[in-house]
Amino acid sequence: MKLKFILILSIFASIMYSCGDDKKTQEPEMATVEKTSDFDYNVEQFADIKILRYQIPGWENLTLKEQKLVYYLVQAGLSGRDIMWDQNYRHNLKIRNALEAVYTNYNGDKNTDDWKAFETYLKRVWFSNGIHHHYSNDKLKPEFSSDYLKSLLADSGVTLEGEAFDVIFNDKDSKKVNQAKNVDNVLLSAVNFYGPNVTNADVENFYKKKSSPNPEKPLSFGLNSQLVKENGELKERVYKSGGLYGSAIDEIVKWLELAQGVAENKAQGDALGLLIQYYKTGDLQTWDDYNVAWTAATEGNIDYINSFIEVYNDPLGYRGSYETIVQIKDFDMSEKMAVLSENAQWFEDNSPLMDAHKKDSVVGVTYKVVTVAGEAGDASPSTPIGVNLPNANWIRKEVGSKSVSLGNIINAYNNAGSTGRLKEFVHDDEEYELEEKYGQLADKLHTALHEVIGHASGQLNPGVGETKETLKNYASTLEEGRADLVGLYYLYDPKLQELELVDDWKSVGKAAYDGYIRNGLMTQLIRLNLGDDVEEAHMRNRQWVSAWVYEKGKADNVIEKVTRDGKTYFNINDYDKLHELFGELLRETQRIKSEGDYKAVEELVEGYGVKVDQAIHKEVLERNTQFTSAPYSGFVNPVLVAEKDDNGDITAIKVKQPNTFEGQMLNYSKNFSFLPEEN
């Protein structure tokens, strides 16, 4: 499970292209950005996107062997980058290659509005790993004509024809992931996890026939495959060496084997060995064996996330998106926050859950603040700020889980400049001052509580199937909302002060509640076009949590809707009662998960999380027009440059920063493209 960062939470080859001999490929720009107190976190801004940089503090304190381990893991992650592009949409690689060839080879007028629109479109495609928006799932709309693109292609000696060209401009495959009610979500989702003619019923019937050798340890069926129809028969195309995405997977394995050779300890090396075996075979039992070993391997300074993991992009929650994050332990912050892991059982015992839904023994919850050294796939350029894995409920119960907070990513967000939105949307000076003084700490603690306590808490009733089977397309938003509620419930609790995590628990809790309600009911709406429903899982959960407590607290005026000078604000009048309401909703969401109550989750999400108050949405968009800062942010990655001696042995690894976003994207395409355009 991963927690996406919301800036406003605190407000703040059938296509071939040829290049003429007189045209040279543009080399990506590289520059060293010094690690100083006035480090420039901002790279550029376009459309609704802001591109940032992040540093790798403490790199120089790692041994060369540790630096090699990080380097090999980063190279492994980048080697699978194109998998995410193909998973997102079947024509993405073909379209990207053509657009990049135009970008690097076109010698015509680059001062026109059409060319600027083309550049912006390409950057948006790069950011989203495809032609669908990374967050809304809507297809990106170019602000240039099909005739203009045809002229660019012709002038650049590039070919893009048929459906791959037409889909850029038509209404086909308009949603990457369609989560609407009462439609065939699989059939109407453009994501490339399923063949074009596969339906919801096909998927459900196919996996009903699957059974695990040990029902108490169910395998993650569908996680590592594409489901297609061939001659009317359903068939899985497994991601593995020699299978689907095999050429990229072989490259991943090459680097993972080098990483295994410099592992910090036996447990870490054994886990890497199992991951390599999984990539070679695609065997789901090996995947579980790997997750058990990886979860237990807690010693060492370096860790990583690598493979087909999160299922948010599958409308039915079976198939995993490729992602990698390479992590270096932040010793100081990890020691400070480890207190949450050490007290996980206290939080479970004192939660408002029904006794039958509480775990008797919360095992193996480890929490670290980490420094990110590189990301790829579904974690880049748009990155989470917190991750809790593995996702299998039985492993979490029997072995435990690892929770990490991406400290340097959060730091980069916090230091990239204020948006000025806070003053516009807070109700009064008290709310503003609470946010300014305690907001960052509240966000940091909410992330920790969400990942460490939230995702690790609760248990399924005996005999209840996996959540993706019982709650179907609502599973992801229910789980994220449940973890959010755990965090919200304990953010307003004196236990945090007793554990010496805060100096004033009540003020931190108030800041957290203010920010959550402000975002859930108002400010996150700047990410939607007027008239749109909420579809992304995290946005849905923030809305249904906020809307539910707002409605249930109306009789006691817990949260007051205030209109002043034609502007709407939400003011919390009773934080104690709101704390109780969060507890009630947490109890209910855990019941829904534990019992697999599909009807209840459908009513909760559809009733509170999907539809938007259009008057408030229109107002929020109008009030937001005064701010130039983009609502979405993402990152370029630092570049690890290996220096070698005459024998080819690595003698040092230097950290550099890319000078431009397009430079990094072109560099990745040049050096990490290991898949054909059609897979």
N, C-alpha and C positions, 0 to 999 in steps of 0.2 A: 504494500500500500504506500502511496506517496502523497505528500501534501504539497499542492501547488501554492506558490507565493502570489498574493494579491496585493499589489502596491497600494490599492485604495483601501485595503483592510485597515490600515492605519491612516489612510488617506495620503497619503503622501502622493537478329537485328533486321526489323522490317523498316526501320528508319535508318538511313545512312546519310551522313553529311560529309562533305568534302571541303577542304580548305585550299584555296589557291596558293601556289608556290610563293607568291609575293606577300602573303599574309602570315604574320607571325603570331603565335599564341601569346596572349598577355600573361606575363609572369605575376603571380600574386605578390603583393607588397608585404614586406616584413620589416618590423622595426622593434627595437628594444624600448620598452616603457619602464623606466626605472621604478623600483619599489621604494617610494618615499611617502612622507606624510601627505603630500599634495598630489598623490597618484591620480591620474585622470581616468575615472571610471567610465566616462561617456565616450562612445565611439561615434554613433550617429542616430538619427531618427528619421523614419519614413512611414507614411500611411499611419497606422495605429500602433506602430512598433518603435520601441527604443532599444538600441543595442548597447550593451555595457561590457566592461572588462571586469575580471576578478584576479586577485593576486594569489600566490601560493606562499603565504608566510611560513617560515621555518624550513623551507626547502634546503637551505644551506646547512641545516643541522642534521640532515639525513646522511647516512653512510652511502658510499658509492653503490654498494650492493642494494640498499633500499631504493636509491634513485633508479637503479636498473629495473627493479621490480615494478616501480611505478611506470617507468617508460614502456616496458613490455606490455603491461596491462592497458595503458592508453593506446598503444598501437593496435592491440587486439580489438579494443572497442571501436576504434575508427575503421578497422577493416570490415566491420559489419554494417557500416553506416548505410549503404545502399539497400540493405534489407528493409530498413524502416521505410524508405521511400517506396519500395515496391509493395510493402504491406499496406501502406496508406492508400494506394490506388494503382491499378494495373498499368496505366499509361504514364506514370510519374517520371520514370527514368528516361523514357523516350522524349517526353516534353522537356525535361531539364536539360538533357544533352543538346537538344536543338536550340533552346533559348541561350544556353551558355556559349554555343558556337557562334550564334549571332552576336552576342555581347562582346566576344573577343575578336571577331573578324570583320564586323561591319565598319566600313570606312566612310559612310555617308555623313550627313549633317546630324550632329549629336546635340544641337542646341534647340531643337524643336520641342514643343509640348508633347508630341507623340513619342519621341525618343525618351523623354523624361518619364512618361507614363510606362513605357516598356521597362525601363530600369527599375521603377518602383514595383512593377508586377513581378519581375524576376526576383527582387529582394524578398518580396512577400512569399513567393514560392520557396525560396531557400529557407526562410524562417520557419515555414510550416512543414518542411519536408514533403512538399507536394502542392497540388493545386487547390487544396481545401484548407480553410482557415484552421489554425492550430487549436483554437478554442471553441469557436462557434460551430465548426464542422461544415459551414456553408462553403460552397465553391467560390473561390476568389474571382472577382469580376475585373477584367482588364479595362482600363480607360483608354484604349486604342481600338481601332477597328480590325476586323479580320483581313481586310485589304492591306492595311499598313503592315501587319505581320507577314503577309505573303510577300510584300515588297522587301522587307528586311531579310527574309529567308532567301529570296532570289538573289539579292545583292550580296549576300554573304556566302553563297554557294552551299546552302544548307537545305535539307529536305525534311519536311514534316507534313504528312498527308493523312487522309482518311479520318477515322474516329479520333485519333490522338490530336489532330489539329482542330477538328470540329468541336470537340468537347470543351475547349477553352472558351468558346463563345456561345454554345447552346445551353439548353436547360437540362440536358441529360446528366445523370449522376450528380445531382445538385447537392446532396448531403453525404459527407463521408460516413457519418454514423447517424442513423435516423432512430431516435428514441421515442417517436410519437406513439400515442395510444391508439389501439385498434387498427394498426396497419401491419403489414408484413415487414418487420424491422430489418431482417436479413436481406430480403429481396430489394428493399429500397435504400440500402446502405451501399455506398460506393467502395468502402474499405475492402481490400483485396484478401480478406480471410476466407471468402467463399466464392465459388463460381457464380457467374452472372445469373444463373437460373435456380440457385439453391434458395429454399424458403425456410421460414421459422419451423414449420412442421417437419421438414427434412432433417434439420439439425436436432430437434428434440427427439424424433423417432430414432435417428441414428445412434444417439448416445444413450437412449433407454436400453439398447441392446448390449451396451458395454458393462462389464462387471470387473471389479478389482479382485485380485487374488485374496486380499485381506480386506473385507468390507469396512473394518475399523480404521484402515489406512487407505482411503480411496485415492486412486491415481488421478492426476490432473488431465483427464482425457480432453483432447483438442488443443491443449496449450501450445503444442509445437508443430502444428500442421495447418494446411489449407484444405478445406472440404469442397470438393467439386463433384459434378456429375459427368460421368463418361458413359455414353450409350445408355443413359437412364439410370445408371447405378452410381450410388454415392461412394466416393473414394477419398481417403486422406492422402495428401502429398506431404510427407514428413520433412521438416527442416533438419537436414543432417548432411554429413559428408557423403557425397554420391547421390544425394537426394535434392529436394528443393533448396535453393540457395547454397548448394554444395561448394561452389567455387569461392564464395565469400567465407563460408564456414571453414574451409581448409586454411584460409589465410588467418582467420581468428585462432584456429588450433595451433598454427605455427608459432604465433606470439605467446599463446598461453603455455606452450611447452617451454619456451624460453623463460617465462615467468616462473614456472614450476622449478626450474633449475636454480633460481635465486630466492626461493621461498624463505621466509623468516624462520619457519619451524616446521616440524613434521605434519602437524595438524593442518596447517595452511597448505602445504604441498600436497597432502592427500586429498584435500577438497578440490584443489586445482586439477588433480589427476582425474577425479570423478567428473568434473565439468568437461574436461577434454573428452572423456569416454562418452559422455552424453552427447556432445556435439558430433562425435563420430558415428554414433548408433541411433540417436533419436529415441532411445529407450526411456520411457517415463518412470520406470522403477529406478533407473540410474539417476534420473532427475531428483527423485525423492531422496535417494541415498546421498546425493550431492548436497541437497539442502540441509539434511541432518548434519552432515559433516561440516558444512560451511557455517551453520548456526552455532555449532559447538566450538569452532575455531575462533576464539576470542582474543588470543594472545597476539602480540605484534603491533607494529606501528602502521602497517598498510592493510587496507581492506578494499573490497571492490563489490560492485553489482554488475553482473554480466549474464545476459541470455534473453529468452523470451519470457517476460515476467508479468507485467500489468495487463489487465484485460479490459480496461476502459474503452478501448477502440473497437471491441467486439460488442455489437448490440445485445448479444445474449450472454456475454461474459465468459466464453470458453477460451479464446485464443489470445496468446501473449504477444505483446509488441516487443520488438528488439530494443534493448537499452543497456547502456553501461555508464557507471559512475566509478571513478577511481578515487580513493579516499586516503588521506593521511590523518592520523589521530591528532587532535588538538588536546594535548595532555592537561593543560590548565583548566579549560572549560569542561572537559569530560569528567574530571575529578569533582568539579563543583556540581555538575548535574547528575552524577552517578547516584546521588541520594534518591532520585526517583525510582531507579531500578531496585535499589536496596529496600525500598518501602512499597514495592508493587503489591504485596499481599495486603498491606494495610488499606491501600486504596480500593482493592477488590472487596475486602471485608466490609468496608464502610460505605460502599456505593449504594444507591437506592434501588438496585436490581432486586428482583425476586430471588429468594435464597436458592431456588432450584437452578437459576441461571448464573450463579456465581461459581467461579472456580475454587475448589478446595485448596489447590496449590498452584500458584502462578509460578511457573518455572522458567529459568533461563532468560529472563528479560535483560538484555544488555543495552546500555545507552551510551552513545559517544557523540560528542561534538567533533566533527571532522572538517578537514580542509580539503576541498575538491581540487584534484590535479588534472582532471580531464573528464569530459562527458561526450556521449554520442547516442545516436538513435533517438528514441522517444524522450530522452533527457536533455536534448540539445537541438536548437539554441534555447528553447523554452525549458527551464529546469524546475524540478521540485525544490523545496527547501528542507524537506524532511522525508525520510523513508523508513518503513517498518516492514521487514521481511523475515521469513518466507510467508507466503499467503495461505498455504495449506493449513486448515484449521487443526488437523490432528498433530502436525509437527509443532505448531504453536502451543498446543496443550501439553504434549509429551516432552518436547525438547526445549521449546522456548522460541525466542525471536531476537533479532537484532534491530535496534532503533538508532538512527543517526539523524543528527541535525547538521545541515550543511553550513557551517559557521561563516566561511569566507564568502559564500554566496549571499547570505543574509546581510553580512557587513557591506558588501558591494551595493545591494539594494538600498540600504540605509544611508549610504554616503554618496549616492548618485545625484542628489539634489532634491529639494522639496518641490512638490507639485503645486502647493498653494491651495489645494482643494479642501484641506482640513477646515480652515476658517469659514469656507462657504457652506459646509454641510453640518458643522456642529451646532447644537441648539443654543449654547451660551458659553460664557467665559470659563465657567467651572469645568465643563466638558472639554474645552480646548486645553486648559491647563493640565487636566488629568492625562490627556493624550500626550501632550508634549513631555510631561515628566515621567509617565509610566508606560506609555504605549509600546515602545520597543521591547521593554522587559516583558510586558503582558503577552505580546506576540511570540516572543521567544519561549516563554513558559507554555503557552497554548500549543505551540508546535511540539514541545517535549511531551506534554501530557497526552496530546492526540496520538503521538506515535508510540510512546513507551507504555502508557497505561491504557489508552483508548483501544488500540487495535489488539492489545494482549488480553483485554478483559472479556468476561462472559464466556458462555459455552452453549453449544447446541443441545437440545433435548435428545435423549437416546432415540435412535431410529430416524431422526430428521436428516434429510439429505443435505448435500452441500448447498450453500446459499445461492450459487449461480443456477442451481436446478430448481430451488423452491421459490426464490424471489425474482428470478429471470432478469429482465432488462432493468429492474429497479435495485438489483443487488449492490451495485457500486455506490449509488447515491445513498442508499440506506447505511452501508458500512461507513462511508465517510462522515455522514451526519451523526452516526452513533459515536464515532471516535471524537468528533467535535464536541458532542454533548458531554462526554467524559471530561474533556479538558475544561469546558465551561463550568461544569458542576464544581470542580475542584479549584478553579481559579479564584473562587470567592469562598475560601476556606482558610481558617487560621492555621491549618496544618502546614501550609507553605511557609509561614513565618516561623513555625516551630522547627521546620527543617532548615531554616536559615537561608531559604531561597529568595525571600523578599524581606524588606524592612517594614512594610505597611501593607498587609494582605488585603485590607479592605479597599485601599486606593487602587492597587493593582487590579483587583477584581472589578472595580467600577470602570476603570479604563478599558478593560477587556470586554465588558458587557456593552459599554457605549459603542466601541468600535465594531463589535460583531453585529449589533442591531442596525447601526448606521449603514454598514456595508450590505447586510442581508436584505434590508428593505429599500435601500436607495442606491448607494454609490456604485455597487457592482453593475447596475443597469447601464452605466456608460459603455459597457462592453457589448450591448445589444443594439440592433437597429430597432427603431420604433415599430411596434406591431409584432415583433418576434416573441415566441415562447422561450422559456429557459430550457435548454437541452443538456448542457455540459453537467456532468455528475456533481462536481464540487459546487458550482453555482446553484444547482438545484437544491443541494443539501443546505447551503447557507440560507436560501430563501425559505424552504419549508420549516427549518428550525425557527427562524426569526418570525415568520408569519404565524406559526402555530402558537408560540408563546405570546405574541401580540394579541391574537384573538382570545386565547384562554384567559388573559389577564385583563380584558376590557372591563369586566364587572368591577374590578378593584382598581382600575386606572393604573395598572402596573407600568404600562408604557403608553405615554400620551402622544397622540398625533397633534402637532402644533402648527398652525398657519400664521405666519407673520410677514407682513409686507409682500404678500403673494407667494411666499416660499414655505415649503413644507419641512418640518423637522420632526424627529422622533425623540422624545425625552423620557428617560427612565425615572419614574417617581419612587419606585419601591424595589431596590436591589435585592433585598432579602426574599421578597415574594418571587422575583424573577429567578433567583437561585432555586427556589422550590419548583418552579415551573420547568426549569431545565432538568431537574431531577425526575419529575413526572414523565417528561418526554423521553428521557434516557431509559427509564424503566420500560416504557412502551416499545421503544425501538429495539431494545434487547429482547423483549418478548416476541416481537415480530420475527427477529432473526432466529431466536432459539426454537420457535415453533414452526418456522417456515410459512408464516401467514401472508400469502400473496394478496388476498383481498384487502387486508389492512394496509400493507405497504402501498398498494395501488391508490387507495383512498388518501393516504397521507401525502404521497408525492404529487399526485394529480390535483388534489384539493388545495395544497399549499405551495408546491414547489415549481409549477410549470407556467401557469398563467400570470401575467404581469399587469399591475394596475397601470393602465395606459395614460391616465392623467399625470400620475407621479413620474412615469417613465419620460413623458414628453417634457415635463418640468426639469427633471434631472439632466436630460440632454441639453436643454437650453441653458441651464446654469453652468454646465460644464464647458460651453463653447469659449468661455473667457480664458481657459487654460490650454496652453500649447503642448504640455507634456503628454506623451502617448499613454494610453491605458494599459498596454502590454509591454513587458520587458523581457529580454533574453540576452544571451551572452555569446561572445566569441571566447574560445578557449585559449589559454596560454599555450605556447608551442614549446615542446621539449626537444632540444637539439642535442643529439649525441655526437660528442667529439671522439675520434678514434685514432689509434696509433697506426704505424705502418703495417702491423699484423691484423688490423681490423678490429682490435679489441677496444671496447669503450673505456675511455680514460676520464671522461667528465660528461655531465649532462647539464646544459644551460637552459634557463627559462627565458623565453622571449615572448613578446606580445605581438599579435597581428596588428598591423596599422589600420586595416580596413576590414569591414564585414565581407565585402565582395572578394577581397584578397584571400581570406580564409576559405570561403566557399569554393573558389576556383582551385585553390590548393588541394582541398579535400577531393574534389572531382578528379584532379590530375593524379593524385597519389593513392587514393583509397577507393577506386571504382573497380570492383571485382565481380560484378554481375553483368550478364547481358541485359539488353533493354527489355526483353520479354522473358518472363520466367514461368 
